[in-house]
Amino acid sequence: EKGGQWDHALRLLVEMASAHVELNTITYSAAVSACEKGGQWDQALGLLVEMASAHVELNTITYSAAVSACEKGGQWDQALRLLVEMAS
C-alpha cells in the first residue's frame, strides 16, 4: 500500500543519518513525497523544517509534495504559506 510507506521512509532517513549517509534534497524529497501520499501533512512540514535546519536546499519537487500533503489534509493556510515561501 503506497499510503502506508511514509513511516518506513522516515525510518530510513533516521537509519541513513545514523550510518553517516549525507541526507540531501533527493532523499528528503522522497520522504516528503511519501508523507504526502500517506496524508501526513504534519510530518511533511516537519521534514521541511529539518531540511532548513540542515541547510539542505528545498526544490520545486519538495515544495510541491509538501503543498499537496497540506491540501490533502485540509491545511490550506499552510499550503498557501508554502507557496509564498516557494515564490520568494
Secondary structure, 3 states (H helix, E strand, C coil): CHHHHHHHHHHHHHHHHHCCCCCCHHHHHHHHHHHHHCCCHHHHHHHHHHHHHCCCCCCHHHHHHHHHHHHHCCCHHHHHHHHHHHHC
